[in-house]
């Protein structure tokens, strides 16, 4: 007895211990990506510009890497336009070959760039910190003088990453730079870029990430205090005020990136070619005169000046032919210069996120895991335990989310979430094994929620059980009983339920026999899909065959209702169902099902909340099937309408007749309607001739030979007085088309004819 009471409280400790191994994975990082989405987006500033070496630049200048004299021209132009800093996310680590100018005279691009750097006072270069590349003492000296962080105080820092090697920009360039920063940025194990070393150590000195030196300059070169949990910029100049700016550090000492919630192309962005174009136009005006170029030059100059004035300009590659790409939570192919752009925006905005020590996450996980066990012991019913467990897990996650939303400090969610789930599942399983009554209840509860096929699919492919589902080519079926509200007025609630259960069982069985899945019931309506979760190439044929069988079953059902109602109640029959049959017959009621079918790409999957999911479908093609079900009423069909997309997949196995081209409610694209009538193997010569004449009548209508069309539809209506669609066309033609008129909205005919599109717009669902 004591062991049974103690074991449940050992479960949380073991669960938290096992879950702590998740610190070795990237799950927490992925969850932090999701948490970041609840925060306001990082503001993109006017004084931070992303200057891209993009496809436009390469197309108009040269292939990458660009000649270095191009950068020299751009530096001169940007400095003239008032840029605060020019930051190169390019490492010029090797000497460039000699080139020739327009007069075929040799020159050295490196000399041109070196001269430009010597004149510039605002250009910042880059280097790569690593653990393998050694350089000579002179290069180390130049790197230390140019790039090491000055005015720095270390206060017990033990987490800053230290490197033993460096690949610098050429010393001839580096010696003239205003500063330099590291471009060493490593992705997490899942290849997402989430954090960088704002500061790193090399050869006994601290060095900043690429955009840090330029940002420090803009902030007035404040004193930097480095601690394990934070970096403080003391007396920084921010928006006209002087204050301390505190930058939180992750558990690994790194700066956590908070990307703007947008694509890279939506950043404050300028193509490098636009800047180089200024220099280019100056040459053209000097050689050919100003008249042909002055307007373009003036406009471009003024536009760039308004953007670049007092701005930090980060130059990096984003052309499709380059390889400087990574992944972040908003973009699968993200140009990595955006990392430096993000760092600059975050610091200047003071917009940071931090993370709590891991022991906080472990302690939090232990508290909630113990709480789950405590609640489970208090609640006796298995259903109550399930509900309480899910609620506790939701509350646990919600608290962490609220903490993050309020403080921007991420308390690791992975360990609390997984340990709570393990504790919850283990607790439920223990109760399941020790209480046969509860075990039976859980089995019944889940078997009622999920069909056998769906359960088997989840077992075979657990990845399929996700909220979003998957895009798949399939067919949607919508059914509805015509004028069912009149049934409701005649029957009691019990009689109505009995009748519906009888009808829905018959029809649902037919759909499932053809491989269909019942999505849901809405009153008397059945919503079903064919082609998911099990993929079927012949989903359209199966759906239409099911519809034809349903209409056949409907006839048998109506006949059976009349037969049973005319006799005493069978002993085994439900009293309410028998009473419903009697009332239907007495009031002349018959079941008539309208069916709409459409095929196309739809989303099918488990959708809903994290705690309750249903296998369902959604998408525009689903909505269209619903609309087609209602269109049956306008045309008085035999009960089935399919779209052209479905018709094309039927082949010759099913005979259909073509109706109008229509625009259904809320769908602007015209589509052709088809009415399936019978399987070809069940047809006869008379029906085939009937359908041939029907198609001739439709072609006459298409060619605006309305008189000929009317005569054929009259002939069809006379031959088959039960064909209400033929009667509909006779009425339509006589009232409007043969008189040279088209139905309008005020005619109250249910449709409006668009002569330009040669289609009808339906006025109601």
C-alpha positions in Angstrom: 0.0 0.0 0.0 2.9 2.4 0.9 4.7 1.5 -2.3 1.5 2.3 -4.3 1.4 5.8 -2.7 5.1 6.5 -3.0 5.6 5.4 -6.7 3.4 8.2 -8.1 5.6 10.8 -6.4 8.8 9.3 -7.8 7.4 9.7 -11.3 7.8 13.5 -11.4 11.5 13.3 -10.3 12.3 10.6 -12.9 10.3 12.5 -15.6 12.2 15.8 -14.9 15.5 13.9 -14.8 14.8 12.3 -18.2 13.4 15.5 -19.7 16.5 17.4 -18.6 18.3 15.5 -21.4 16.4 17.7 -23.8 18.9 20.5 -22.9 21.2 18.5 -25.3 18.7 19.0 -28.2 17.3 22.0 -30.0 13.7 21.5 -28.8 14.0 24.4 -26.4 15.3 26.6 -29.1 12.4 25.7 -31.4 9.9 26.5 -28.6 11.6 29.8 -28.0 11.1 30.6 -31.7 7.4 30.1 -31.1 7.4 32.2 -28.0 9.1 35.0 -29.8 6.1 35.3 -32.1 4.0 36.6 -29.2 6.3 39.6 -28.8 6.0 42.8 -30.8 8.3 42.7 -33.9 11.7 44.3 -33.7 11.4 47.7 -35.1 13.4 48.3 -38.3 15.1 51.7 -37.9 15.6 54.4 -40.5 19.2 54.8 -39.4 20.2 51.2 -40.1 20.3 50.3 -43.8 20.9 46.9 -45.4 22.9 47.4 -48.6 22.6 44.3 -50.7 24.9 42.8 -53.3 21.9 41.3 -55.0 21.0 39.9 -58.4 20.3 43.4 -59.6 23.8 44.4 -58.7 25.5 41.4 -60.3 23.4 41.8 -63.5 24.4 45.4 -63.9 28.1 45.4 -62.7 29.9 42.1 -62.7 29.8 38.6 -61.4 30.5 38.0 -57.7 33.0 38.7 -56.2 32.8 42.3 -57.5 36.0 44.1 -58.5 37.3 45.9 -55.4 37.4 49.3 -57.1 33.6 49.1 -57.2 33.6 49.1 -53.4 35.9 52.1 -53.4 33.5 54.1 -55.6 30.6 53.1 -53.3 32.5 54.1 -50.1 33.1 57.6 -51.6 29.5 58.0 -52.6 28.1 56.8 -49.3 30.4 59.0 -47.3 29.4 62.0 -49.4 25.7 61.2 -48.9 26.2 61.4 -45.1 26.3 57.8 -44.0 27.3 57.4 -40.3 29.1 54.1 -40.8 29.9 51.7 -43.7 30.1 48.1 -42.5 31.4 45.4 -44.8 30.1 41.9 -44.3 32.8 40.8 -46.7 36.3 39.5 -45.7 39.0 40.7 -48.1 41.4 38.0 -47.0 43.3 37.5 -50.3 44.8 39.9 -52.7 42.8 40.6 -55.9 44.4 40.1 -59.3 45.4 43.0 -61.5 42.8 44.4 -63.9 42.6 46.8 -66.9 40.6 50.0 -67.2 38.5 51.3 -70.1 41.7 52.3 -71.9 43.2 48.8 -71.5 45.8 50.1 -69.0 46.6 47.8 -66.1 45.6 48.8 -62.6 45.4 47.1 -59.2 41.8 47.2 -57.6 43.4 46.6 -54.2 45.3 49.9 -54.5 42.1 51.7 -55.4 40.2 50.3 -52.4 43.2 50.9 -50.1 43.3 54.5 -51.1 39.6 54.8 -50.5 39.9 53.3 -47.1 42.7 55.6 -46.2 40.5 58.6 -47.0 37.4 57.3 -45.3 36.9 57.7 -41.6 33.7 55.7 -41.3 34.4 52.3 -43.0 34.4 49.1 -40.9 35.8 45.9 -42.1 35.5 42.2 -41.0 37.5 39.2 -39.9 36.7 35.6 -39.1 37.5 34.1 -35.7 38.3 30.4 -35.7 40.5 27.9 -34.0 42.8 26.9 -36.8 44.3 29.9 -38.6 47.4 31.6 -37.3 48.7 35.0 -38.4 52.0 36.8 -37.9 52.6 39.2 -35.0 52.3 42.3 -37.2 48.9 41.3 -38.4 47.9 40.6 -34.8 49.1 44.0 -33.8 47.0 45.7 -36.6 44.0 43.7 -35.6 44.3 44.6 -32.0 44.8 48.3 -32.6 41.9 48.4 -35.2 39.4 46.0 -33.9 39.8 45.2 -30.2 37.1 46.7 -27.9 38.4 49.6 -26.0 37.0 51.2 -22.8 36.1 47.8 -21.4 35.8 46.4 -17.9 35.5 42.7 -17.1 33.4 41.9 -14.1 33.8 38.1 -13.5 33.1 37.1 -17.1 33.7 33.3 -17.6 31.3 32.5 -20.4 32.6 34.6 -23.4 33.8 32.3 -26.1 37.6 32.4 -26.8 39.1 31.7 -30.2 42.7 30.7 -31.0 42.8 31.7 -34.7 41.7 34.4 -37.0 41.3 35.0 -40.7 41.5 38.8 -41.1 40.9 41.2 -43.9 44.2 42.1 -45.6 46.4 44.2 -43.2 46.9 46.8 -45.9 43.1 47.4 -45.7 42.6 46.8 -42.0 45.1 49.4 -40.9 43.0 52.2 -42.4 39.6 51.0 -41.3 37.7 52.9 -38.6 37.1 49.6 -37.0 36.4 45.9 -37.6 34.0 43.2 -36.4 33.8 39.5 -36.4 31.5 37.7 -38.9 31.8 34.4 -37.1 28.2 33.2 -36.7 27.5 29.5 -36.1 24.0 28.0 -36.4 22.4 25.7 -33.8 22.4 22.0 -34.4 19.2 22.3 -36.4 20.9 24.8 -38.7 18.8 27.8 -37.4 20.6 31.0 -36.7 19.4 32.2 -33.3 22.4 33.8 -31.5 25.8 35.4 -32.0 28.8 36.3 -29.9 28.3 40.0 -29.3 31.8 39.8 -27.8 34.4 37.2 -28.2 38.0 36.8 -27.0 41.1 36.3 -29.1 44.8 36.6 -28.0 43.8 38.1 -24.7 41.6 40.8 -26.1 37.8 41.3 -26.5 36.4 41.7 -30.0 33.0 42.7 -31.1 30.6 41.2 -33.7 30.5 42.9 -37.1 28.0 45.7 -36.4 29.0 46.2 -32.8 31.9 48.8 -33.5 29.6 50.9 -35.7 26.8 50.7 -33.1 29.1 51.7 -30.3 30.2 54.7 -32.3 26.6 55.8 -32.8 26.0 55.4 -29.0 28.9 57.7 -28.2 31.5 54.9 -27.5 30.2 54.1 -24.0 32.1 52.1 -21.4 31.4 48.4 -21.7 31.1 46.2 -18.6 31.1 42.5 -19.3 29.5 40.0 -16.9 28.3 36.5 -17.3 24.6 37.3 -17.5 24.7 40.7 -19.2 26.8 43.3 -21.0 26.2 46.9 -19.9 26.9 49.9 -22.1 27.4 52.6 -19.5 26.4 56.2 -20.3 25.3 55.4 -23.8 23.7 58.2 -25.9 20.2 57.0 -26.8 17.7 59.3 -28.4 19.2 62.4 -27.0 19.5 61.0 -23.5 22.4 59.4 -21.6 21.7 56.1 -19.8 22.9 52.6 -19.2 21.9 50.0 -21.8 21.8 46.5 -20.5 22.2 43.6 -23.1 21.1 40.2 -21.6 23.3 37.2 -22.4 22.1 33.7 -23.0 23.2 30.8 -20.8 26.1 30.3 -23.2 27.1 34.0 -23.1 25.7 34.8 -26.5 23.5 37.5 -27.8 20.0 36.1 -28.6 18.6 37.3 -31.9 15.1 38.7 -32.2 14.5 39.0 -35.9 11.9 41.5 -37.3 8.7 39.6 -38.2 9.1 40.0 -41.9 11.1 38.7 -44.9 14.6 40.0 -45.6 13.4 41.8 -48.7 11.1 43.9 -46.5 14.0 45.3 -44.4 15.2 48.9 -44.8 17.1 47.9 -47.9 19.0 49.5 -50.8 20.7 47.6 -53.7 24.5 48.3 -53.9 24.0 49.0 -57.6 21.9 52.1 -56.8 24.8 53.5 -54.9 27.4 52.6 -57.6 25.0 54.1 -60.2 25.8 57.5 -58.8 29.5 57.1 -59.5 28.7 55.6 -62.9 26.4 58.5 -63.9 29.1 61.0 -62.9 31.5 59.3 -65.3 28.9 59.3 -68.1 28.1 63.0 -67.5 31.8 63.9 -67.5 32.3 62.0 -70.8 29.0 62.7 -72.6 27.6 65.8 -71.0 24.9 66.1 -68.3 21.8 66.5 -70.4 21.1 62.8 -70.9 21.7 61.8 -67.3 21.1 64.7 -65.0 17.4 63.9 -64.2 18.2 60.3 -63.2 21.2 61.4 -61.3 19.4 64.1 -59.3 16.5 61.9 -58.4 18.7 59.0 -57.4 21.1 61.2 -55.4 18.3 62.8 -53.4 16.6 59.5 -52.7 19.8 57.9 -51.4 20.8 61.0 -49.4 17.5 61.0 -47.6 18.0 57.3 -46.7 21.7 57.1 -46.0 22.1 60.3 -44.0 23.4 59.4 -40.5 22.7 55.7 -41.1 24.7 52.6 -40.3 25.0 50.9 -43.7 25.7 47.2 -43.7 27.0 45.8 -47.0 26.5 42.1 -47.6 25.6 39.5 -50.2 22.0 38.3 -50.9 22.3 37.4 -54.6 20.9 34.0 -55.5 24.3 33.0 -57.0 26.0 33.4 -53.6 26.1 31.0 -50.6 25.7 33.3 -47.6 22.3 31.9 -46.6 20.9 30.3 -43.5 17.6 29.6 -41.8 15.6 31.5 -39.2 12.1 31.2 -37.9 10.6 33.4 -40.6 12.6 32.4 -43.7 13.9 29.1 -44.9 16.5 30.8 -47.1 17.7 33.8 -45.1 20.6 36.0 -46.3 23.0 36.0 -43.3 24.0 39.7 -43.6 20.5 40.2 -42.1 22.0 38.8 -38.8 24.2 41.9 -38.5 21.3 44.1 -39.5 19.2 42.6 -36.7 21.9 43.0 -34.1 22.2 46.7 -34.9 18.5 47.3 -34.8 18.1 45.4 -31.5 20.8 47.3 -29.7 19.8 50.8 -31.0 16.1 50.0 -30.1 17.1 48.5 -26.8 15.0 45.5 -27.8 16.4 42.3 -26.3 15.4 38.8 -25.1 17.1 36.8 -22.4 16.9 33.4 -20.9 16.7 32.2 -17.3 19.3 29.7 -16.0 18.5 26.1 -16.7 18.0 25.3 -13.0 14.9 27.6 -13.0 13.3 25.5 -15.8 14.1 22.3 -13.9 12.6 23.6 -10.7 9.5 24.9 -12.5 9.1 21.5 -14.2 9.4 19.6 -10.9 6.7 21.8 -9.2 4.2 21.3 -12.0 4.9 17.5 -12.3 4.3 17.1 -8.6 1.1 19.2 -8.9 -0.1 16.8 -11.7 0.4 13.8 -9.4 -1.3 15.7 -6.5 -4.4 16.5 -8.7 -4.5 13.0 -10.1 -4.7 11.6 -6.5 -7.5 14.0 -5.6 -9.7 13.2 -8.6 -11.1 9.7 -8.7 -12.6 9.5 -12.2 -10.4 8.8 -15.1 -12.1 11.3 -17.2 -11.5 14.0 -14.6 -7.8 13.0 -14.4 -7.5 13.4 -18.1 -9.1 16.8 -18.1 -7.1 18.0 -15.1 -3.9 16.8 -16.5 -4.4 18.5 -19.8 -5.5 21.7 -18.0 -2.4 21.7 -15.8 -0.1 21.3 -18.8 -1.9 24.1 -20.6 -1.7 26.4 -17.5 2.0 25.5 -17.1 2.8 26.6 -20.7 0.6 29.6 -20.5 2.4 30.9 -17.4 5.8 30.6 -19.1 4.4 32.3 -22.1 3.0 35.2 -20.0 6.3 35.5 -18.2 8.1 35.7 -21.5 5.6 38.2 -22.8 6.0 40.4 -19.8 9.8 40.2 -19.1 11.2 38.9 -22.4 13.1 36.3 -20.4 12.6 32.8 -21.7 12.3 30.1 -19.1 13.0 26.8 -20.9 9.6 25.3 -21.9 10.9 21.9 -23.2 11.7 20.3 -19.8 8.4 21.5 -18.0 6.3 20.5 -21.0 7.8 17.1 -21.7 8.2 16.2 -18.0 4.5 17.2 -17.4 3.5 15.0 -20.4 5.5 12.1 -19.2 4.2 12.5 -15.7 0.6 12.9 -16.9 0.8 9.9 -19.3 2.5 7.7 -16.7 0.0 8.7 -14.0 -2.9 7.9 -16.3 -1.3 4.6 -17.3 -0.8 3.6 -13.7 -4.5 4.4 -13.0 -5.4 2.5 -16.2 -3.6 -0.6 -15.1 -4.9 -0.5 -11.5 -8.6 0.3 -12.3 -10.4 -1.9 -14.8 -13.4 0.4 -14.8 -11.3 3.4 -15.7 -9.5 1.4 -18.4 -12.8 0.4 -20.0 -14.0 4.1 -19.9 -10.8 5.4 -21.6 -11.0 2.7 -24.3 -14.6 3.6 -25.1 -13.9 7.3 -25.0 -11.1 7.2 -27.6 -12.8 4.6 -29.8 -15.8 7.0 -30.1 -13.6 9.9 -31.1 -11.4 8.2 -33.8 -12.3 5.8 -36.5 -10.3 2.6 -36.9 -8.6 3.7 -40.1 -7.5 7.0 -38.6 -6.2 5.2 -35.4 -4.2 2.8 -37.6 -2.8 5.6 -39.6 -1.6 7.4 -36.4 0.0 4.2 -35.2 1.7 3.7 -38.6 2.7 7.3 -39.1 2.8 9.4 -35.9 3.9 12.4 -37.8 0.5 12.6 -39.5 -1.1 13.6 -36.2 -0.5 17.4 -36.5 -2.7 20.4 -36.5 -2.0 21.6 -40.1 -2.5 18.3 -41.9 -1.4 18.2 -45.6 -2.4 19.4 -49.0 -3.9 16.5 -51.0 -5.9 16.0 -54.2 -9.2 14.5 -53.1 -13.0 14.8 -53.4 -15.5 16.5 -51.0 -19.1 15.4 -50.6 -21.8 17.5 -49.1 -25.4 16.1 -48.7 -28.6 17.6 -47.4 -32.2 16.5 -47.1 -34.5 18.8 -49.1 -37.0 20.7 -46.9 -35.9 18.9 -43.8 -37.3 21.8 -41.6 -40.8 20.6 -42.5 -39.9 17.2 -41.0 -38.8 18.9 -37.8 -42.2 20.6 -37.5 -44.1 17.3 -37.7 -41.9 15.1 -35.5 -41.0 15.2 -31.8 -37.3 15.4 -30.8 -37.1 11.7 -30.1 -38.8 10.8 -33.4 -36.6 13.2 -35.3 -33.4 11.8 -33.8 -34.5 8.2 -34.5 -35.3 9.1 -38.2 -32.0 10.9 -38.6 -30.0 8.0 -37.1 -31.7 5.6 -39.5 -31.0 7.8 -42.5 -27.5 8.8 -41.6 -26.5 5.2 -40.9 -27.7 4.0 -44.3 -26.0 6.9 -46.2 -22.8 6.9 -44.2 -22.3 3.2 -44.7 -22.5 3.7 -48.5 -19.9 6.5 -48.4 -17.5 4.4 -46.2 -18.0 1.3 -48.5 -16.5 3.4 -51.3 -13.5 4.3 -49.1 -14.9 7.6 -48.0 -14.3 9.3 -44.6 -17.2 11.0 -42.7 -15.9 14.4 -41.7 -18.9 15.4 -39.6 -22.7 15.6 -39.4 -24.5 18.9 -39.3 -28.1 18.1 -38.5 -29.4 16.1 -41.5 -26.3 17.0 -43.6 -23.4 14.7 -44.2 -19.9 16.1 -44.9 -17.5 13.5 -46.2 -14.3 13.2 -48.1 -12.7 10.6 -50.4 -9.0 10.3 -50.8 -7.8 10.9 -47.2 -6.5 9.8 -44.9 -5.8 6.9 -47.3 -4.7 8.2 -50.7 -6.8 7.1 -53.6 -6.2 7.8 -57.2 -9.9 7.2 -58.2 -11.3 9.3 -55.4 -13.6 11.2 -57.8 -15.2 8.1 -59.2 -15.6 6.6 -55.8 -17.4 9.7 -54.6 -19.8 9.9 -57.5 -20.5 6.1 -57.3 -21.3 6.6 -53.6 -23.7 9.4 -54.5 -25.5 7.3 -57.1 -25.8 4.5 -54.6 -27.2 6.9 -52.1 -29.9 8.0 -54.5 -30.8 4.3 -55.2 -30.8 3.6 -51.5 -33.0 6.7 -51.0 -35.7 5.2 -53.3 -35.6 1.9 -51.4 -35.7 3.8 -48.1 -38.8 5.7 -49.1 -40.5 2.5 -50.3 -39.6 0.7 -47.1 -41.0 3.6 -45.0 -44.3 3.4 -46.8 -44.4 -0.4 -46.5 -43.6 -0.4 -42.7 -46.0 2.5 -42.0 -48.9 0.5 -43.7 -48.4 -2.4 -41.2 -48.3 -2.9 -37.5 -45.0 -2.0 -35.8 -42.5 -4.8 -36.1 -41.5 -6.1 -32.7 -37.8 -5.3 -33.0 -38.4 -1.8 -34.3 -37.9 1.4 -32.2 -41.2 3.0 -31.3 -39.9 6.5 -32.2 -38.7 5.4 -35.6 -42.0 3.7 -36.4 -43.9 6.7 -35.3 -41.7 8.9 -37.5 -42.4 6.7 -40.5 -46.2 6.8 -39.9 -46.2 10.6 -39.6 -44.1 11.0 -42.8 -46.5 8.8 -44.8 -49.6 10.5 -43.4 -48.2 13.9 -44.4 -47.0 12.8 -47.8 -43.3 13.3 -46.9 -40.4 11.6 -48.7 -36.7 11.8 -48.3 -35.0 13.6 -51.1 -31.2 14.1 -50.8 -29.3 16.8 -52.6 -25.6 16.1 -53.1 -22.7 18.4 -54.1 -19.4 17.0 -55.2 -16.1 18.7 -56.0 -12.5 17.5 -56.6 -9.3 19.4 -56.2 -6.5 20.2 -53.8 -7.7 20.5 -50.2 -6.1 20.4 -46.7 -6.9 17.3 -44.8 -5.6 16.5 -41.3 -6.1 16.7 -37.6 -7.2 20.3 -36.8 -8.3 22.0 -33.7 -6.6 22.8 -30.4 -3.6 21.0 -29.0 -5.9 19.2 -26.7 -8.8 18.3 -29.0 -8.3 17.5 -32.7 -10.7 16.2 -35.4 -9.8 14.7 -38.7 -11.4 17.2 -41.2 -10.8 19.1 -44.4 -10.8 22.7 -45.4 -10.0 24.9 -48.4 -11.8 26.7 -51.3 -12.5 23.4 -53.1 -14.4 22.1 -50.0 -16.5 25.3 -49.9 -17.3 24.8 -53.6 -18.7 21.3 -53.0 -21.0 22.8 -50.3 -22.2 25.4 -52.8 -22.9 22.8 -55.5 -25.2 20.9 -53.0 -27.4 24.0 -52.8 -27.4 24.6 -56.6 -29.4 21.4 -57.1 -32.4 23.3 -55.8 -32.1 26.0 -58.5 -32.0 23.4 -61.3 -34.4 20.9 -59.8 -31.9 18.1 -60.5 -32.4 14.4 -59.7 -30.2 15.2 -56.7 -26.5 15.2 -57.7 -24.3 18.0 -59.1 -20.5 17.7 -59.6 -18.0 20.3 -60.8 -16.0 20.1 -64.0 -12.9 19.1 -62.0 -14.7 16.0 -60.7 -16.3 15.3 -64.1 -12.9 15.2 -65.8 -11.8 12.3 -63.6 -14.8 10.1 -64.1 -13.9 8.7 -67.5 -16.6 6.7 -69.3 -17.7 4.7 -66.4 -20.4 7.2 -65.3 -22.9 8.9 -67.6 -23.4 12.6 -66.9 -25.1 15.5 -68.6 -23.7 19.0 -68.9 -25.6 21.9 -67.5 -24.7 25.6 -67.4 -21.5 27.5 -66.7 -22.2 29.3 -63.5 -20.7 31.5 -60.8 -21.8 30.2 -57.4 -22.2 32.5 -54.4 -18.8 33.8 -53.1 -16.9 32.2 -56.0 -16.0 34.4 -58.9 -14.5 31.8 -61.2 -17.1 30.4 -63.6 -17.4 26.6 -63.6 -19.4 24.1 -65.7 -22.0 22.0 -63.9 -22.5 18.3 -64.6 -25.2 16.0 -63.3 -24.3 12.3 -62.9 -27.2 10.1 -63.8 -26.2 6.4 -63.9 -23.3 4.0 -64.3 -22.8 3.3 -67.9 -23.1 -0.4 -67.4 -26.7 0.2 -66.1 -27.8 2.4 -69.0 -29.8 1.6 -72.1 -30.1 2.8 -75.7 -33.0 5.0 -74.9 -31.0 6.9 -72.2 -28.0 7.3 -74.5 -30.2 8.9 -77.2 -31.8 11.1 -74.6 -28.3 12.3 -73.4 -27.2 12.9 -77.0 -30.2 15.1 -77.7 -29.5 16.9 -74.4 -26.0 17.7 -75.5 -27.3 19.0 -78.8 -29.8 21.3 -77.0 -26.9 22.6 -74.8 -24.7 23.3 -77.9 -27.6 25.2 -79.5 -27.8 27.2 -76.3 -24.0 27.8 -76.3 -24.2 29.1 -79.9 -27.2 31.3 -79.0 -29.6 29.4 -81.3 -32.2 29.7 -78.6 -35.2 28.7 -80.7 -33.6 25.4 -81.7 -32.5 24.8 -78.1 -36.1 25.4 -76.8 -37.5 22.9 -79.2 -35.1 20.2 -78.2 -35.7 20.9 -74.4 -39.5 20.7 -75.0 -39.0 17.4 -76.8 -36.9 16.1 -73.9 -39.4 17.4 -71.3 -42.2 15.7 -73.2 -40.3 12.4 -73.4 -39.5 12.5 -69.7 -42.0 14.5 -67.7 -40.1 13.7 -64.5 -37.0 15.5 -65.8 -37.5 18.9 -64.0 -34.1 20.1 -65.3 -35.5 20.0 -68.9 -38.6 21.8 -67.7 -36.4 24.4 -66.1 -34.6 25.1 -69.4 -37.9 25.3 -71.2 -39.1 28.0 -68.7 -35.8 29.8 -68.8 -35.8 30.0 -72.6 -39.4 31.0 -73.0 -39.3 33.7 -70.4 -36.1 35.3 -71.5 -33.7 34.1 -74.2 -36.1 33.5 -77.1 -37.4 37.0 -76.4 -33.9 38.4 -76.7 -33.7 39.1 -73.0 -31.5 37.8 -70.2 -32.6 37.1 -66.6 -31.7 39.9 -64.2 -31.7 40.2 -60.4 -35.0 41.9 -60.3 -36.7 39.1 -62.3 -36.4 36.9 -59.2 -35.6 33.8 -61.2 -32.6 32.9 -59.0 -29.9 33.6 -61.6 -28.4 36.5 -63.5 -27.0 35.9 -67.0 -23.6 37.5 -67.9 -23.6 37.5 -71.7 -19.9 38.6 -71.9 -18.8 35.5 -69.9 -21.7 33.4 -71.1 -22.4 32.2 -67.6 -25.1 32.4 -65.0 -24.5 34.0 -61.6 -26.5 32.3 -58.8 -28.2 34.6 -56.4 -28.5 32.2 -53.4 -26.7 29.4 -51.9 
